[in-house]
Amino acid sequence: MTSVEARAATRSRGAGSAVGAYLALTKPRIIELLLVTTVPTMFLAARGVPSLWLVAATLVGGSLSAGAANTLNCFIDRDIDQIMRRTQRRPLATHVVAPRSALIFGIVLAVVSTGWLAVFTNPLAAALSLTAILFYVFVYTLGLKRRTPQNIVWGGAAGCMPVLIGWAAVTGSLSWSAVVLFAVIFFWTPPHFWALAMRYREDYAAAGIPMLPVVATPLFVTRRIVFYSWLMVAASLSLWALDSSWLYGAVAVTAGGWFLVEAHRLLGRVRRGLEAGPMRLFHLSITYLTILFVAIAIDAVVLL
């Protein structure tokens, strides 16, 4: 390889690393989970298969919107990300991306995503998307996260917004079905996140973040996990009565029962003084949400 080719290869690797770093700021794995809830919601709103162009446009806009919120979250939390082992490899914590560059990137994504949704879906979907970004950045990250153990309960509302955006993209309005889907994710978020926070309790404590597992006993935390799990399952079953058929109902009952068994199992292990193993419930929560929303899409196509 000549010196010119070597320099070109080095620049190529550098460019690839930079793209990867900016992509990491958007937290792609979280975006994937948000999109899993958006598409089935669009199927239910359309009572069948919606316009594939509309689905694609909504997913692009939603991905950019979530990426904006996550990037701005990384910018604000760059100090604690350096302390927590789980987040020490993020681009701002490792100084791969400069804070000013991350801030500009996040703002640009927010503007582009809002404009994209306004042009290619409708103004309501765009407004909901912008609301989600502002809520996640200002209410959760700046207002709640470092101040109250209820941070993830109320701050988690930002993660519920994709179902409203998806519904609005199809119908140009909202409905009680969309509100119920919002409620399912709202009640799902505390068990999902508190299980993770139990595993990384020392990280949050070191960073001074008052997540519930940091400030409360494991018994109190697991009782709250069980409480919110029951609310989540109740909300999922209310959709069956409101806007779905027996197929979705069967899945909601089965998956919900599975989740409740595991939530009570976690509580039981804590009561007996055993190793809690909260990550089992954390991983199950992702599987549960995926199964539930896939059932919503299939139900809308096959039986509604």
C-alpha positions as CSV (number, residue, x, y, z in Angstrom):
1,M,0.0,0.0,0.0
2,T,1.4,3.4,-1.0
3,S,1.6,6.3,1.5
4,V,-1.3,8.0,-0.4
5,E,-3.5,4.9,-0.1
6,A,-2.5,4.6,3.6
7,R,-3.6,8.2,4.3
8,A,-6.9,7.6,2.4
9,A,-7.6,4.4,4.4
10,T,-6.9,6.3,7.7
11,R,-9.2,9.1,6.7
12,S,-11.9,6.5,5.8
13,R,-11.6,4.8,9.1
14,G,-11.7,8.1,10.9
15,A,-14.9,9.1,9.0
16,G,-16.4,5.8,9.8
17,S,-15.6,6.2,13.5
18,A,-17.1,9.6,13.6
19,V,-20.3,8.4,12.0
20,G,-20.5,5.6,14.4
21,A,-19.9,7.9,17.4
22,Y,-22.7,10.3,16.3
23,L,-25.0,7.3,15.7
24,A,-24.2,6.0,19.2
25,L,-25.4,9.4,20.6
26,T,-28.9,8.6,19.3
27,K,-29.1,5.3,21.2
28,P,-30.2,3.1,18.3
29,R,-31.3,0.2,20.5
30,I,-33.8,2.4,22.3
31,I,-35.1,3.7,19.0
32,E,-35.7,0.2,17.8
33,L,-38.0,-0.5,20.8
34,L,-39.9,2.8,20.1
35,L,-40.5,1.8,16.5
36,V,-41.7,-1.6,17.6
37,T,-44.7,0.2,19.2
38,T,-45.2,2.7,16.4
39,V,-45.9,0.4,13.5
40,P,-48.5,-1.9,15.1
41,T,-50.3,1.2,16.3
42,M,-50.5,2.5,12.8
43,F,-52.0,-0.9,11.7
44,L,-54.7,-0.6,14.4
45,A,-55.4,3.0,13.5
46,A,-55.8,2.0,9.8
47,R,-57.8,-1.1,10.6
48,G,-55.5,-3.0,8.4
49,V,-52.3,-2.3,6.5
50,P,-51.6,1.5,6.3
51,S,-49.9,3.2,3.4
52,L,-46.4,1.8,3.3
53,W,-45.1,5.2,2.3
54,L,-46.8,6.7,5.4
55,V,-45.2,4.0,7.6
56,A,-41.8,4.7,6.1
57,A,-42.2,8.5,6.5
58,T,-43.3,8.1,10.1
59,L,-40.5,5.7,11.0
60,V,-37.9,8.1,9.5
61,G,-39.4,11.1,11.3
62,G,-39.8,9.1,14.5
63,S,-36.2,7.8,14.4
64,L,-34.8,11.3,13.9
65,S,-37.0,12.6,16.7
66,A,-36.0,9.9,19.2
67,G,-32.4,10.4,18.1
68,A,-32.6,14.1,18.8
69,A,-34.0,13.5,22.3
70,N,-31.4,10.9,23.1
71,T,-28.5,13.0,21.8
72,L,-29.6,16.0,23.9
73,N,-29.9,13.6,26.9
74,C,-26.3,12.5,26.3
75,F,-25.2,16.1,26.1
76,I,-26.9,17.0,29.4
77,D,-25.8,13.8,31.2
78,R,-22.2,13.7,30.0
79,D,-20.9,14.3,33.5
80,I,-22.7,11.4,35.1
81,D,-22.1,9.1,32.1
82,Q,-18.4,9.3,32.9
83,I,-19.1,8.0,36.4
84,M,-21.4,5.1,35.6
85,R,-19.8,1.9,34.3
86,R,-22.8,1.2,32.1
87,T,-22.4,4.5,30.2
88,Q,-18.7,5.2,30.4
89,R,-18.1,4.2,26.7
90,R,-20.6,6.7,25.3
91,P,-19.1,9.2,22.8
92,L,-19.3,12.2,25.1
93,A,-18.0,10.4,28.1
94,T,-14.9,9.2,26.1
95,H,-14.5,12.6,24.5
96,V,-14.9,11.2,21.0
97,V,-17.5,13.8,20.2
98,A,-17.2,17.4,21.5
99,P,-20.1,18.6,23.7
100,R,-20.8,21.6,21.4
101,S,-20.9,19.3,18.3
102,A,-23.4,16.9,20.1
103,L,-25.6,19.9,21.1
104,I,-25.7,21.1,17.5
105,F,-26.4,17.6,16.2
106,G,-29.3,17.1,18.6
107,I,-30.9,20.4,17.8
108,V,-30.5,19.8,14.0
109,L,-32.1,16.4,14.4
110,A,-35.0,17.9,16.4
111,V,-35.6,20.6,13.7
112,V,-35.3,18.1,10.8
113,S,-37.6,15.5,12.4
114,T,-40.3,18.0,13.2
115,G,-40.2,19.5,9.7
116,W,-40.1,16.0,8.1
117,L,-43.2,14.8,10.0
118,A,-45.1,18.1,9.3
119,V,-44.4,17.7,5.6
120,F,-44.8,14.0,5.1
121,T,-47.4,13.1,7.7
122,N,-49.4,15.9,9.3
123,P,-49.0,18.8,11.8
124,L,-50.5,16.9,14.7
125,A,-47.9,14.1,14.4
126,A,-45.1,16.7,14.1
127,A,-46.4,18.6,17.2
128,L,-46.5,15.4,19.2
129,S,-43.0,14.5,18.1
130,L,-41.7,17.9,19.2
131,T,-43.6,17.6,22.5
132,A,-41.9,14.3,23.1
133,I,-38.4,15.8,22.6
134,L,-39.1,18.8,24.8
135,F,-40.6,16.6,27.5
136,Y,-37.7,14.2,27.5
137,V,-35.1,16.9,27.6
138,F,-36.6,19.5,29.9
139,V,-39.1,17.6,32.1
140,Y,-37.3,14.3,32.5
141,T,-33.5,14.9,32.0
142,L,-33.3,18.4,33.4
143,G,-36.3,18.5,35.8
144,L,-36.8,15.0,37.3
145,K,-33.9,12.7,36.8
146,R,-31.6,14.1,39.4
147,R,-34.3,15.3,41.8
148,T,-36.8,12.6,42.5
149,P,-37.2,8.8,42.6
150,Q,-40.4,9.2,40.7
151,N,-38.3,10.4,37.7
152,I,-38.9,7.4,35.5
153,V,-42.6,7.2,36.3
154,W,-43.5,10.6,35.0
155,G,-40.5,11.1,32.7
156,G,-41.3,7.8,31.0
157,A,-44.3,9.5,29.4
158,A,-41.9,10.7,26.6
159,G,-41.3,7.0,25.7
160,C,-45.1,6.6,25.3
161,M,-45.4,9.3,22.6
162,P,-44.6,7.1,19.6
163,V,-48.0,5.4,19.8
164,L,-49.7,8.8,19.7
165,I,-47.5,9.9,16.8
166,G,-48.2,6.7,14.9
167,W,-52.0,7.0,15.5
168,A,-52.0,10.7,14.5
169,A,-49.9,10.0,11.4
170,V,-52.7,7.7,10.1
171,T,-55.8,9.4,11.3
172,G,-54.8,13.1,11.8
173,S,-56.4,12.8,15.3
174,L,-56.3,10.9,18.5
175,S,-58.7,8.4,20.1
176,W,-59.3,6.4,23.3
177,S,-57.5,3.5,21.7
178,A,-54.4,5.6,21.3
179,V,-54.7,6.7,24.9
180,V,-55.0,3.1,26.1
181,L,-51.8,2.2,24.2
182,F,-50.1,5.2,25.8
183,A,-51.2,3.8,29.2
184,V,-49.8,0.4,28.5
185,I,-46.3,1.7,27.9
186,F,-46.6,4.3,30.7
187,F,-47.3,1.5,33.2
188,W,-44.7,-0.8,31.5
189,T,-41.9,1.7,31.9
190,P,-41.4,1.5,35.7
191,P,-41.1,-2.3,36.0
192,H,-38.8,-2.3,32.9
193,F,-36.5,0.4,34.1
194,W,-36.5,-0.3,37.8
195,A,-35.4,-3.9,37.1
196,L,-32.4,-2.4,35.2
197,A,-31.8,0.1,38.0
198,M,-31.7,-2.7,40.5
199,R,-28.9,-4.3,38.6
200,Y,-27.0,-1.0,38.3
201,R,-27.9,0.4,41.7
202,E,-24.3,1.2,42.6
203,D,-23.8,3.1,39.3
204,Y,-26.8,5.3,40.0
205,A,-25.8,5.8,43.6
206,A,-22.2,6.8,42.6
207,A,-23.7,9.3,40.1
208,G,-26.1,10.8,42.7
209,I,-29.2,9.8,40.7
210,P,-32.1,9.0,43.1
211,M,-33.5,6.1,41.1
212,L,-36.0,4.2,43.3
213,P,-33.6,1.2,43.9
214,V,-31.0,3.7,45.2
215,V,-33.3,5.4,47.8
216,A,-35.6,2.5,48.8
217,T,-35.3,-1.1,50.0
218,P,-35.4,-4.0,47.4
219,L,-38.6,-5.1,49.0
220,F,-40.3,-1.7,48.4
221,V,-39.0,-1.6,44.9
222,T,-40.2,-5.0,43.9
223,R,-43.6,-4.3,45.5
224,R,-43.9,-1.2,43.2
225,I,-42.8,-3.3,40.3
226,V,-45.6,-5.7,40.9
227,F,-48.1,-2.9,41.4
228,Y,-47.2,-1.3,38.1
229,S,-47.2,-4.7,36.4
230,W,-50.8,-5.2,37.3
231,L,-51.7,-1.8,36.1
232,M,-49.9,-2.5,32.8
233,V,-51.8,-5.8,32.3
234,A,-55.1,-4.2,33.2
235,A,-54.5,-1.4,30.6
236,S,-53.6,-4.0,27.9
237,L,-56.8,-5.9,28.6
238,S,-58.9,-2.8,28.3
239,L,-57.7,-2.5,24.7
240,W,-59.3,-5.9,24.1
241,A,-62.6,-4.6,25.3
242,L,-62.3,-1.4,23.5
243,D,-60.8,-2.0,20.1
244,S,-59.6,-5.6,19.3
245,S,-60.7,-9.2,18.9
246,W,-60.2,-12.5,20.6
247,L,-56.8,-13.0,19.0
248,Y,-55.3,-10.0,20.7
249,G,-57.1,-10.8,23.9
250,A,-55.7,-14.3,24.0
251,V,-52.1,-12.9,23.6
252,A,-52.7,-10.1,26.1
253,V,-53.9,-12.6,28.7
254,T,-51.1,-15.1,28.1
255,A,-48.3,-12.6,27.9
256,G,-49.7,-10.6,30.8
257,G,-50.0,-13.6,33.0
258,W,-46.4,-14.6,32.1
259,F,-45.2,-11.1,33.1
260,L,-47.1,-11.1,36.4
261,V,-45.7,-14.5,37.3
262,E,-42.2,-13.2,36.8
263,A,-42.8,-9.9,38.6
264,H,-44.2,-11.9,41.6
265,R,-41.3,-14.3,41.3
266,L,-38.9,-11.3,41.7
267,L,-40.8,-10.1,44.7
268,G,-40.7,-13.6,46.3
269,R,-37.0,-13.9,45.9
270,V,-36.4,-10.6,47.6
271,R,-38.7,-11.5,50.4
272,R,-36.8,-14.7,51.0
273,G,-33.5,-12.9,50.9
274,L,-32.3,-14.6,47.7
275,E,-30.4,-13.1,44.8
276,A,-33.0,-11.1,43.0
277,G,-31.9,-11.5,39.4
278,P,-33.8,-8.5,38.1
279,M,-32.3,-8.6,34.6
280,R,-34.6,-11.6,33.9
281,L,-37.6,-9.4,34.3
282,F,-35.9,-6.6,32.4
283,H,-35.3,-8.8,29.3
284,L,-38.8,-10.3,29.6
285,S,-40.3,-6.8,29.6
286,I,-38.8,-6.2,26.1
287,T,-40.1,-9.5,24.9
288,Y,-43.5,-8.9,26.4
289,L,-43.9,-5.5,24.7
290,T,-42.8,-6.9,21.4
291,I,-45.2,-9.8,21.5
292,L,-48.1,-7.6,22.6
293,F,-47.7,-5.1,19.8
294,V,-47.1,-7.7,17.2
295,A,-50.4,-9.2,18.3
296,I,-52.0,-5.8,17.8
297,A,-50.8,-5.6,14.2
298,I,-51.8,-9.1,13.3
299,D,-55.2,-8.6,15.0
300,A,-55.8,-5.5,12.9
301,V,-54.9,-7.2,9.6
302,V,-56.6,-10.5,10.1
303,L,-59.7,-9.9,12.2
304,L,-60.7,-6.2,12.4
